[in-house]
Amino acid sequence: MKITDTSAQDTVIAPKKSAKNYMLVGLLFLALCIALTMLYPYFSRWSDSSMSVPSDRIRIGTVKRGDFVRDLSIQGRVVAAISPKLYSPAQGTITFLVDAGDSVIQNQILATIDSPALSNQLKQEQSTLQRLQFELDRQRIQSKKQVLENQKSSDLANVSLTAADREKRRADQAYQSHSISQIDFEKAQDDLENAKLVYKHSVKDAKLNIESLEFEVQTKQLQVDRQALEVNELSRQETDLTLLSPVNGIVGNLAVEQKNQVGKNQGIMSVVDLTEFELDVDIPESYADDLAIGMVAEVNLNGQTHQAILVTISPEIENNQVTGRVRFAKTDSNANPLSPPTGLRQNQRLTTRILMESKQDVLLVERGQFLQSANGSIAYVVKDGLAIRTPIKTGARSLSVVEVLNGLTEGQHIIISSTDQFNGAKTVLISQ
C-alpha cells in the first residue's frame, strides 16, 4: 500500500531581491579600488627598481649646511715640560737628604757626594798654583834686579862717554897750541868714538833685556793663570758635589740607593716641575703630511676643553706613527690669558683633538662607508622609498663628516652605509 507524501501540496516561491546585497557589493568594489590606488605607488616603485633592500640594513644621513672642521682625535700622554735629571759630577759616595715624592724648592739641597779623589786632586792643584805664584814673584824680583844692572851699565857708559868727550876737547886745545903730539891727539879721538859705541850698545842691550824680562814674566803669568783655571774648575766640581734642586717641584725616582758608590756622569735622580705640563701624542702615519707646527689643538680634561698648540713633530716614523708634542696655550685667539689646567699627573692619558682645517658655510654629510664603496664619487639619494644612484664630488674629510662639493643639495637624504651590495644599480627599493 502506497502512502502519499505532501509534495503535491508544496508551492515554489520566487526570492525577493534585497538592496542590502547591492550595497555590500558596492562597498567591496570601492574598497578594492582604494587598495589598488594606495598600492599603486609601491608597485610602481617596485617595477622601477632594480633590487630591494630592507631599511634596517642601511644607514641614512641628511645633507646639511654648516661649518666644516677637519680634526684628528688621538690619545696624549701627560709629561712634565721641565723635568731635569741630575747626574754625579764625580765618583764617590752619595748621601740623599730627600726621598722620592718629596716637595722641593729651587736651590734646595737634595744630596751630597763624598769624593776623596776629587778633594785630593784639588789640593794638589792648589799647591801647584801656589808654587807657580812664588815662581812668578821671584821672576819679577829678578827682572827688577836685572833692570837695575842694565841701568847701571848704561849710566857707567854714559859717564865714560862724558869723560872721553872732555878729554877730546882738552886734546883739541892742546893740539892747537902744539902741546901734544899728533899721536896723542888721534888717541883722544879714538877714545871718544869708543865711548860713544859702548854707550850706544849699552842702551840697546838694556832695552832688549827689558823686553826679555817682560816676556819671562808674562810666561810665568800665563802658567799661573792656566793653573788658576784648573783650580777653579776643580773647585766648581767640588761645589757641584752638593746637588741642588734646579726647579720647584717634586723629587722623582731615585736611581741609586742611599750611601752607594756612584760613578762620574751617572744618573742619580730627577726633579719634576708640576707647573709646566705638555702632552706626547702618537699620530698615525697617514696624517703626518697634513700636520704643521702651530696648529690649534684641544685637550679634554674632566669634561672641560683646554686650548693647546702643536709645538713639535718628529721627522721620522716609528711603528707607523709620528711622535708630536702638544703644549697648553697661555693666551687665546684674542690674546687673553688662559689658566693652565690643574690636577694633571705624570703619564696621565687625555683625549687630544688637533684641528687641521676649518671652513665655514659648506655642505656636509655624515661620514660613512659609502665613501669607500665608490671613492666618494657616487651616492644613493633616498626619495619616496627609492634610493637613486647620483654622481657626486666630495672634498675634505674629517672623522665625522665629509664636505660635499657637487651633486647634492641641502636637505637631501642619502645612504651613508656601504653601497657595495647594490652592485651599481640605478635605483634600489627600500623596504620596511
Secondary structure, 3 states (H helix, E strand, C coil): CCCCCCHHHCCCCCCCCCHHHHHHHHHHHHHHHHHHHHHHHHHHHHHHCCEEEEHHHCCEEECEEEEEEEEEEEEEEEEECCCCEEECCCCEEEEECCCCCCEECCCCEEEEEECHHHHHHHHHHHHHHHHHHHHHHHHHHHHHHHHHHHHHHHHHHHHHHHHHHHHHHHHHHHHHCCCCCHHHHHHHHHHHHHHHHHHHHHHHHHHHHHHHHHHHHHHHHHHHHHHHHHHHHHHHHHHHCEEECCCCEEEEEECCCCCCEECCCCEEEEEECCCCEEEEEEEEHHHHHHCCCCCEEEEEECCEEEEEEEEEECCCCECCEEEEEEEECCECCCCCECCCCCCCCCCCEEEEEEEEEEEEEEEEEECCCHHHHCCCCEEEEEECCEEEEEECEEEEECCCEEEEEECCCCCCEEECCCCHHHCCCCEEEEEC
